Amino acid sequence: MAALLCLRRTGRYCYDLGDHVRRLKTETLALRPRTVQHVMRAAHHVGTPVEVLGESHPGIVIHVGIGWEKPDPYPAAWYVVATPALGVCRAHGADEVESVAPPT
């Protein structure tokens, strides 16, 4: 029997639209435009080649969003990364994504 996987941000085993809307409203209220600009300057940009923690193949950032969760003191970038070698696109937190080192 396959193990059930829960959603990372909610810990639930299925998506709940109401919970998503409440979470988005809370996060949006906490995100000040100046803070979002600061985070976006430091974030990887769309098209950036990246390595994802635990993945064996590099990927490419295809979407960047700024999110905030209690009890984190500051908002952070969240990424959608396409990994062509695996044929998948997945969401990852800022702590899971690093720039691919240029060849030396």
N, CA, C and O atoms as CSV, one atom per row, in Angstrom:
chain,resi,resn,atom,element,x,y,z
A,1,MET,N,N,0.846,-1.181,0.000
A,1,MET,CA,C,0.000,0.000,0.000
A,1,MET,C,C,0.894,1.249,0.000
A,1,MET,O,O,1.866,1.317,0.753
A,2,ALA,N,N,0.572,2.213,-0.828
A,2,ALA,CA,C,1.358,3.445,-0.923
A,2,ALA,C,C,1.126,4.325,0.297
A,2,ALA,O,O,0.029,4.366,0.853
A,3,ALA,N,N,2.170,5.021,0.696
A,3,ALA,CA,C,2.054,5.942,1.826
A,3,ALA,C,C,1.311,7.201,1.381
A,3,ALA,O,O,1.499,7.685,0.264
A,4,LEU,N,N,0.469,7.722,2.266
A,4,LEU,CA,C,-0.236,8.963,1.971
A,4,LEU,C,C,0.701,10.138,2.198
A,4,LEU,O,O,1.416,10.190,3.198
A,5,LEU,N,N,0.693,11.057,1.285
A,5,LEU,CA,C,1.503,12.258,1.412
A,5,LEU,C,C,0.608,13.425,1.788
A,5,LEU,O,O,-0.468,13.603,1.218
A,6,CYS,N,N,1.056,14.209,2.741
A,6,CYS,CA,C,0.249,15.366,3.130
A,6,CYS,C,C,0.798,16.634,2.481
A,6,CYS,O,O,1.955,16.689,2.064
A,7,LEU,N,N,-0.048,17.638,2.409
A,7,LEU,CA,C,0.347,18.921,1.854
A,7,LEU,C,C,1.319,19.603,2.805
A,7,LEU,O,O,1.100,19.616,4.017
A,8,ARG,N,N,2.368,20.156,2.272
A,8,ARG,CA,C,3.448,20.733,3.062
A,8,ARG,C,C,2.986,21.856,3.983
A,8,ARG,O,O,3.325,21.861,5.166
A,9,ARG,N,N,2.232,22.788,3.467
A,9,ARG,CA,C,1.910,23.981,4.251
A,9,ARG,C,C,0.785,23.768,5.243
A,9,ARG,O,O,0.751,24.441,6.273
A,10,THR,N,N,-0.142,22.853,4.971
A,10,THR,CA,C,-1.275,22.669,5.873
A,10,THR,C,C,-1.174,21.412,6.711
A,10,THR,O,O,-1.800,21.323,7.767
A,11,GLY,N,N,-0.405,20.445,6.263
A,11,GLY,CA,C,-0.319,19.168,6.964
A,11,GLY,C,C,-1.523,18.277,6.708
A,11,GLY,O,O,-1.631,17.202,7.297
A,12,ARG,N,N,-2.421,18.703,5.848
A,12,ARG,CA,C,-3.618,17.916,5.530
A,12,ARG,C,C,-3.342,16.973,4.374
A,12,ARG,O,O,-2.379,17.140,3.626
A,13,TYR,N,N,-4.211,15.973,4.245
A,13,TYR,CA,C,-4.063,14.994,3.180
A,13,TYR,C,C,-4.860,15.341,1.930
A,13,TYR,O,O,-4.768,14.651,0.914
A,14,CYS,N,N,-5.654,16.428,2.011
A,14,CYS,CA,C,-6.376,16.866,0.822
A,14,CYS,C,C,-6.456,18.391,0.830
A,14,CYS,O,O,-6.330,19.033,1.872
A,15,TYR,N,N,-6.666,18.943,-0.342
A,15,TYR,CA,C,-6.721,20.387,-0.530
A,15,TYR,C,C,-8.052,20.915,-0.027
A,15,TYR,O,O,-9.095,20.305,-0.266
A,16,ASP,N,N,-8.024,22.050,0.670
A,16,ASP,CA,C,-9.231,22.694,1.181
A,16,ASP,C,C,-9.236,24.134,0.687
A,16,ASP,O,O,-8.413,24.940,1.120
A,17,LEU,N,N,-10.158,24.464,-0.215
A,17,LEU,CA,C,-10.201,25.796,-0.807
A,17,LEU,C,C,-10.397,26.877,0.255
A,17,LEU,O,O,-9.740,27.916,0.193
A,18,GLY,N,N,-11.277,26.659,1.218
A,18,GLY,CA,C,-11.517,27.643,2.277
A,18,GLY,C,C,-10.265,27.922,3.080
A,18,GLY,O,O,-9.973,29.075,3.401
A,19,ASP,N,N,-9.520,26.874,3.410
A,19,ASP,CA,C,-8.271,27.047,4.146
A,19,ASP,C,C,-7.271,27.833,3.303
A,19,ASP,O,O,-6.560,28.694,3.821
A,20,HIS,N,N,-7.218,27.540,2.016
A,20,HIS,CA,C,-6.303,28.240,1.117
A,20,HIS,C,C,-6.634,29.736,1.073
A,20,HIS,O,O,-5.732,30.570,1.140
A,21,VAL,N,N,-7.914,30.077,0.961
A,21,VAL,CA,C,-8.334,31.471,0.894
A,21,VAL,C,C,-8.006,32.185,2.202
A,21,VAL,O,O,-7.508,33.310,2.173
A,22,ARG,N,N,-8.275,31.557,3.353
A,22,ARG,CA,C,-7.947,32.169,4.654
A,22,ARG,C,C,-6.447,32.394,4.795
A,22,ARG,O,O,-6.021,33.457,5.247
A,23,ARG,N,N,-5.656,31.421,4.420
A,23,ARG,CA,C,-4.192,31.529,4.510
A,23,ARG,C,C,-3.688,32.645,3.592
A,23,ARG,O,O,-2.836,33.439,3.992
A,24,LEU,N,N,-4.206,32.708,2.371
A,24,LEU,CA,C,-3.787,33.731,1.419
A,24,LEU,C,C,-4.134,35.127,1.935
A,24,LEU,O,O,-3.333,36.053,1.803
A,25,LYS,N,N,-5.314,35.282,2.518
A,25,LYS,CA,C,-5.719,36.584,3.055
A,25,LYS,C,C,-4.798,37.005,4.193
A,25,LYS,O,O,-4.382,38.162,4.256
A,26,THR,N,N,-4.476,36.079,5.094
A,26,THR,CA,C,-3.579,36.375,6.209
A,26,THR,C,C,-2.198,36.768,5.699
A,26,THR,O,O,-1.616,37.746,6.168
A,27,GLU,N,N,-1.678,36.015,4.749
A,27,GLU,CA,C,-0.355,36.311,4.205
A,27,GLU,C,C,-0.334,37.647,3.479
A,27,GLU,O,O,0.613,38.419,3.627
A,28,THR,N,N,-1.363,37.923,2.699
A,28,THR,CA,C,-1.412,39.162,1.930
A,28,THR,C,C,-1.431,40.378,2.840
A,28,THR,O,O,-0.789,41.383,2.538
A,29,LEU,N,N,-2.152,40.305,3.941
A,29,LEU,CA,C,-2.199,41.421,4.881
A,29,LEU,C,C,-0.829,41.700,5.477
A,29,LEU,O,O,-0.505,42.848,5.779
A,30,ALA,N,N,-0.024,40.661,5.648
A,30,ALA,CA,C,1.284,40.812,6.280
A,30,ALA,C,C,2.365,41.276,5.310
A,30,ALA,O,O,3.439,41.704,5.735
A,31,LEU,N,N,2.091,41.196,4.025
A,31,LEU,CA,C,3.110,41.516,3.030
A,31,LEU,C,C,3.037,42.984,2.628
A,31,LEU,O,O,2.146,43.392,1.882
A,32,ARG,N,N,3.961,43.754,3.119
A,32,ARG,CA,C,4.046,45.167,2.747
A,32,ARG,C,C,4.800,45.268,1.416
A,32,ARG,O,O,5.765,44.535,1.196
A,33,PRO,N,N,4.368,46.166,0.535
A,33,PRO,CA,C,4.995,46.271,-0.790
A,33,PRO,C,C,6.516,46.446,-0.737
A,33,PRO,O,O,7.233,45.844,-1.537
A,34,ARG,N,N,7.006,47.253,0.184
A,34,ARG,CA,C,8.453,47.473,0.263
A,34,ARG,C,C,9.194,46.187,0.657
A,34,ARG,O,O,10.275,45.904,0.140
A,35,THR,N,N,8.604,45.415,1.574
A,35,THR,CA,C,9.215,44.150,1.989
A,35,THR,C,C,9.212,43.160,0.833
A,35,THR,O,O,10.199,42.458,0.616
A,36,VAL,N,N,8.117,43.099,0.096
A,36,VAL,CA,C,8.023,42.203,-1.055
A,36,VAL,C,C,9.086,42.567,-2.088
A,36,VAL,O,O,9.728,41.678,-2.647
A,37,GLN,N,N,9.281,43.851,-2.348
A,37,GLN,CA,C,10.313,44.282,-3.300
A,37,GLN,C,C,11.697,43.831,-2.844
A,37,GLN,O,O,12.507,43.380,-3.653
A,38,HIS,N,N,11.962,43.954,-1.559
A,38,HIS,CA,C,13.264,43.551,-1.009
A,38,HIS,C,C,13.479,42.044,-1.192
A,38,HIS,O,O,14.555,41.612,-1.605
A,39,VAL,N,N,12.467,41.264,-0.889
A,39,VAL,CA,C,12.578,39.808,-1.033
A,39,VAL,C,C,12.749,39.433,-2.502
A,39,VAL,O,O,13.553,38.559,-2.827
A,40,MET,N,N,12.007,40.081,-3.384
A,40,MET,CA,C,12.102,39.766,-4.813
A,40,MET,C,C,13.480,40.088,-5.381
A,40,MET,O,O,13.953,39.390,-6.279
A,41,ARG,N,N,14.129,41.130,-4.874
A,41,ARG,CA,C,15.489,41.450,-5.349
A,41,ARG,C,C,16.466,40.336,-4.994
A,41,ARG,O,O,17.405,40.067,-5.744
A,42,ALA,N,N,16.250,39.692,-3.860
A,42,ALA,CA,C,17.161,38.638,-3.411
A,42,ALA,C,C,16.787,37.260,-3.966
A,42,ALA,O,O,17.583,36.325,-3.884
A,43,ALA,N,N,15.594,37.130,-4.525
A,43,ALA,CA,C,15.104,35.829,-4.988
A,43,ALA,C,C,15.720,35.433,-6.326
A,43,ALA,O,O,16.209,36.275,-7.079
A,44,HIS,N,N,15.684,34.122,-6.603
A,44,HIS,CA,C,16.034,33.632,-7.937
A,44,HIS,C,C,14.940,34.106,-8.887
A,44,HIS,O,O,13.769,34.162,-8.514
A,45,HIS,N,N,15.318,34.443,-10.100
A,45,HIS,CA,C,14.353,34.946,-11.070
A,45,HIS,C,C,13.906,33.839,-12.012
A,45,HIS,O,O,14.587,32.824,-12.153
A,46,VAL,N,N,12.767,34.033,-12.654
A,46,VAL,CA,C,12.266,33.071,-13.631
A,46,VAL,C,C,13.342,32.844,-14.688
A,46,VAL,O,O,13.929,33.795,-15.204
A,47,GLY,N,N,13.593,31.586,-15.001
A,47,GLY,CA,C,14.610,31.220,-15.978
A,47,GLY,C,C,15.955,30.853,-15.363
A,47,GLY,O,O,16.851,30.386,-16.066
A,48,THR,N,N,16.105,31.062,-14.046
A,48,THR,CA,C,17.370,30.754,-13.373
A,48,THR,C,C,17.539,29.244,-13.229
A,48,THR,O,O,16.635,28.576,-12.728
A,49,PRO,N,N,18.686,28.684,-13.661
A,49,PRO,CA,C,18.961,27.269,-13.411
A,49,PRO,C,C,19.285,27.080,-11.919
A,49,PRO,O,O,20.082,27.828,-11.351
A,50,VAL,N,N,18.668,26.089,-11.303
A,50,VAL,CA,C,18.853,25.861,-9.871
A,50,VAL,C,C,19.024,24.379,-9.561
A,50,VAL,O,O,18.666,23.501,-10.346
A,51,GLU,N,N,19.584,24.146,-8.390
A,51,GLU,CA,C,19.625,22.798,-7.825
A,51,GLU,C,C,18.620,22.771,-6.692
A,51,GLU,O,O,18.482,23.746,-5.952
A,52,VAL,N,N,17.917,21.657,-6.556
A,52,VAL,CA,C,16.928,21.497,-5.500
A,52,VAL,C,C,17.451,20.448,-4.525
A,52,VAL,O,O,17.883,19.366,-4.924
A,53,LEU,N,N,17.404,20.790,-3.246
A,53,LEU,CA,C,17.859,19.887,-2.195
A,53,LEU,C,C,17.203,18.520,-2.349
A,53,LEU,O,O,15.978,18.413,-2.385
A,54,GLY,N,N,18.022,17.480,-2.439
A,54,GLY,CA,C,17.512,16.121,-2.539
A,54,GLY,C,C,17.213,15.639,-3.944
A,54,GLY,O,O,16.900,14.463,-4.133
A,55,GLU,N,N,17.299,16.510,-4.932
A,55,GLU,CA,C,17.050,16.109,-6.324
A,55,GLU,C,C,18.373,15.796,-7.011
A,55,GLU,O,O,19.392,16.430,-6.735
A,56,SER,N,N,18.349,14.828,-7.895
A,56,SER,CA,C,19.576,14.433,-8.587
A,56,SER,C,C,19.818,15.221,-9.872
A,56,SER,O,O,20.896,15.128,-10.458
A,57,HIS,N,N,18.833,15.989,-10.313
A,57,HIS,CA,C,18.954,16.745,-11.558
A,57,HIS,C,C,18.642,18.219,-11.309
A,57,HIS,O,O,17.804,18.539,-10.467
A,58,PRO,N,N,19.311,19.120,-12.036
A,58,PRO,CA,C,19.001,20.551,-11.892
A,58,PRO,C,C,17.651,20.866,-12.514
A,58,PRO,O,O,17.103,20.083,-13.291
A,59,GLY,N,N,17.131,22.027,-12.155
A,59,GLY,CA,C,15.859,22.472,-12.704
A,59,GLY,C,C,15.943,23.936,-13.081
A,59,GLY,O,O,17.004,24.555,-13.006
A,60,ILE,N,N,14.803,24.482,-13.488
A,60,ILE,CA,C,14.714,25.877,-13.902
A,60,ILE,C,C,13.519,26.507,-13.191
A,60,ILE,O,O,12.427,25.939,-13.172
A,61,VAL,N,N,13.735,27.674,-12.613
A,61,VAL,CA,C,12.645,28.391,-11.947
A,61,VAL,C,C,11.652,28.862,-13.011
A,61,VAL,O,O,12.030,29.543,-13.964
A,62,ILE,N,N,10.369,28.489,-12.838
A,62,ILE,CA,C,9.352,28.929,-13.801
A,62,ILE,C,C,8.326,29.869,-13.161
A,62,ILE,O,O,7.524,30.479,-13.868
A,63,HIS,N,N,8.345,29.990,-11.832
A,63,HIS,CA,C,7.440,30.927,-11.146
A,63,HIS,C,C,8.033,31.269,-9.784
A,63,HIS,O,O,8.609,30.413,-9.112
A,64,VAL,N,N,7.883,32.534,-9.386
A,64,VAL,CA,C,8.328,32.988,-8.069
A,64,VAL,C,C,7.146,33.665,-7.387
A,64,VAL,O,O,6.491,34.526,-7.974
A,65,GLY,N,N,6.880,33.275,-6.156
A,65,GLY,CA,C,5.840,33.916,-5.369
A,65,GLY,C,C,6.396,34.247,-3.998
A,65,GLY,O,O,7.303,33.572,-3.511
A,66,ILE,N,N,5.860,35.274,-3.379
A,66,ILE,CA,C,6.311,35.643,-2.046
A,66,ILE,C,C,5.220,35.235,-1.060
A,66,ILE,O,O,4.048,35.567,-1.239
A,67,GLY,N,N,5.616,34.522,-0.033
A,67,GLY,CA,C,4.665,34.066,0.969
A,67,GLY,C,C,5.190,34.320,2.371
A,67,GLY,O,O,6.382,34.544,2.581
A,68,TRP,N,N,4.274,34.280,3.319
A,68,TRP,CA,C,4.643,34.475,4.715
A,68,TRP,C,C,3.780,33.562,5.557
A,68,TRP,O,O,2.578,33.443,5.322
A,69,GLU,N,N,4.379,32.927,6.525
A,69,GLU,CA,C,3.674,32.059,7.454
A,69,GLU,C,C,4.035,32.410,8.875
A,69,GLU,O,O,5.183,32.749,9.162
A,70,LYS,N,N,3.071,32.332,9.764
A,70,LYS,CA,C,3.387,32.421,11.187
A,70,LYS,C,C,4.197,31.180,11.505
A,70,LYS,O,O,3.860,30.148,10.925
A,71,PRO,N,N,5.145,31.142,12.286
A,71,PRO,CA,C,5.768,32.146,13.126
A,71,PRO,C,C,6.999,32.787,12.482
A,71,PRO,O,O,7.786,33.433,13.173
A,72,ASP,N,N,7.177,32.616,11.152
A,72,ASP,CA,C,8.344,33.207,10.494
A,72,ASP,C,C,8.327,34.725,10.655
A,72,ASP,O,O,7.277,35.351,10.512
A,73,PRO,N,N,9.476,35.318,10.948
A,73,PRO,CA,C,9.493,36.772,11.143
A,73,PRO,C,C,9.394,37.560,9.834
A,73,PRO,O,O,8.963,38.713,9.845
A,74,TYR,N,N,9.786,36.959,8.711
A,74,TYR,CA,C,9.812,37.678,7.442
A,74,TYR,C,C,9.222,36.813,6.329
A,74,TYR,O,O,9.204,35.587,6.436
A,75,PRO,N,N,8.741,37.448,5.266
A,75,PRO,CA,C,8.286,36.677,4.109
A,75,PRO,C,C,9.469,36.055,3.377
A,75,PRO,O,O,10.617,36.459,3.563
A,76,ALA,N,N,9.170,35.072,2.549
A,76,ALA,CA,C,10.222,34.387,1.797
A,76,ALA,C,C,9.716,34.049,0.398
A,76,ALA,O,O,8.511,34.001,0.152
A,77,ALA,N,N,10.650,33.821,-0.502
A,77,ALA,CA,C,10.300,33.421,-1.864
A,77,ALA,C,C,9.916,31.943,-1.875
A,77,ALA,O,O,10.530,31.118,-1.199
A,78,TRP,N,N,8.895,31.636,-2.653
A,78,TRP,CA,C,8.514,30.254,-2.943
A,78,TRP,C,C,8.633,30.093,-4.447
A,78,TRP,O,O,8.290,30.999,-5.207
A,79,TYR,N,N,9.113,28.950,-4.870
A,79,TYR,CA,C,9.403,28.733,-6.282
A,79,TYR,C,C,8.636,27.540,-6.835
A,79,TYR,O,O,8.339,26.582,-6.122
A,80,VAL,N,N,8.325,27.626,-8.124
A,80,VAL,CA,C,7.928,26.445,-8.881
A,80,VAL,C,C,9.111,26.167,-9.796
A,80,VAL,O,O,9.532,27.019,-10.578
A,81,VAL,N,N,9.635,24.953,-9.677
A,81,VAL,CA,C,10.830,24.568,-10.433
A,81,VAL,C,C,10.472,23.420,-11.376
A,81,VAL,O,O,9.929,22.399,-10.955
A,82,ALA,N,N,10.785,23.606,-12.647
A,82,ALA,CA,C,10.614,22.546,-13.642
A,82,ALA,C,C,11.912,21.749,-13.702
A,82,ALA,O,O,13.001,22.313,-13.815
A,83,THR,N,N,11.777,20.436,-13.626
A,83,THR,CA,C,12.934,19.549,-13.741
A,83,THR,C,C,12.700,18.662,-14.964
A,83,THR,O,O,12.109,17.589,-14.844
A,84,PRO,N,N,13.162,19.103,-16.147
A,84,PRO,CA,C,12.882,18.373,-17.387
A,84,PRO,C,C,13.333,16.915,-17.367
A,84,PRO,O,O,12.644,16.046,-17.901
A,85,ALA,N,N,14.485,16.641,-16.755
A,85,ALA,CA,C,14.996,15.270,-16.734
A,85,ALA,C,C,14.050,14.321,-15.998
A,85,ALA,O,O,14.030,13.123,-16.280
A,86,LEU,N,N,13.268,14.850,-15.057
A,86,LEU,CA,C,12.324,14.025,-14.301
A,86,LEU,C,C,10.893,14.180,-14.817
A,86,LEU,O,O,10.000,13.426,-14.431
A,87,GLY,N,N,10.686,15.168,-15.693
A,87,GLY,CA,C,9.355,15.405,-16.232
A,87,GLY,C,C,8.367,15.937,-15.207
A,87,GLY,O,O,7.178,15.625,-15.266
A,88,VAL,N,N,8.863,16.751,-14.254
A,88,VAL,CA,C,7.982,17.277,-13.208
A,88,VAL,C,C,8.203,18.772,-12.975
A,88,VAL,O,O,9.255,19.326,-13.295
A,89,CYS,N,N,7.180,19.398,-12.409
A,89,CYS,CA,C,7.260,20.759,-11.880
A,89,CYS,C,C,6.771,20.662,-10.441
A,89,CYS,O,O,5.729,20.064,-10.174
A,90,ARG,N,N,7.523,21.252,-9.514
A,90,ARG,CA,C,7.138,21.186,-8.103
A,90,ARG,C,C,7.400,22.511,-7.419
A,90,ARG,O,O,8.253,23.291,-7.842
A,91,ALA,N,N,6.641,22.753,-6.342
A,91,ALA,CA,C,6.849,23.940,-5.517
A,91,ALA,C,C,7.936,23.654,-4.496
A,91,ALA,O,O,8.022,22.551,-3.956
A,92,HIS,N,N,8.772,24.664,-4.234
A,92,HIS,CA,C,9.851,24.530,-3.261
A,92,HIS,C,C,10.013,25.826,-2.485
A,92,HIS,O,O,9.812,26.916,-3.022
A,93,GLY,N,N,10.374,25.698,-1.234
A,93,GLY,CA,C,10.669,26.857,-0.407
A,93,GLY,C,C,12.064,27.378,-0.690
A,93,GLY,O,O,12.884,26.696,-1.305
A,94,ALA,N,N,12.321,28.587,-0.237
A,94,ALA,CA,C,13.613,29.239,-0.485
A,94,ALA,C,C,14.780,28.438,0.074
A,94,ALA,O,O,15.881,28.490,-0.475
A,95,ASP,N,N,14.562,27.705,1.144
A,95,ASP,CA,C,15.645,26.947,1.763
A,95,ASP,C,C,15.965,25.651,1.014
A,95,ASP,O,O,16.893,24.936,1.392
A,96,GLU,N,N,15.213,25.343,-0.036
A,96,GLU,CA,C,15.439,24.111,-0.802
A,96,GLU,C,C,16.082,24.359,-2.159
A,96,GLU,O,O,16.432,23.409,-2.858
A,97,VAL,N,N,16.243,25.619,-2.539
A,97,VAL,CA,C,16.689,25.969,-3.884
A,97,VAL,C,C,17.983,26.751,-3.832
A,97,VAL,O,O,18.101,27.724,-3.086
A,98,GLU,N,N,18.963,26.324,-4.631
A,98,GLU,CA,C,20.256,27.033,-4.717
A,98,GLU,C,C,20.615,27.214,-6.180
A,98,GLU,O,O,20.265,26.385,-7.021
A,99,SER,N,N,21.309,28.293,-6.479
A,99,SER,CA,C,21.776,28.530,-7.845
A,99,SER,C,C,22.718,27.425,-8.272
A,99,SER,O,O,23.491,26.907,-7.466
A,100,VAL,N,N,22.650,27.064,-9.545
A,100,VAL,CA,C,23.591,26.087,-10.098
A,100,VAL,C,C,24.926,26.805,-10.231
A,100,VAL,O,O,25.004,27.888,-10.811
A,101,ALA,N,N,25.953,26.207,-9.700
A,101,ALA,CA,C,27.284,26.803,-9.798
A,101,ALA,C,C,27.742,26.815,-11.248
A,101,ALA,O,O,27.629,25.802,-11.938
A,102,PRO,N,N,28.261,27.954,-11.722
A,102,PRO,CA,C,28.748,28.005,-13.101
A,102,PRO,C,C,29.953,27.062,-13.270
A,102,PRO,O,O,30.727,26.867,-12.334
A,103,PRO,N,N,30.101,26.485,-14.459
A,103,PRO,CA,C,31.238,25.604,-14.697
A,103,PRO,C,C,32.564,26.331,-14.499
A,103,PRO,O,O,32.700,27.499,-14.863
A,104,THR,N,N,33.524,25.644,-13.930
A,104,THR,CA,C,34.838,26.255,-13.685
A,104,THR,C,C,35.880,25.703,-14.618
A,104,THR,O,O,37.042,26.104,-14.553
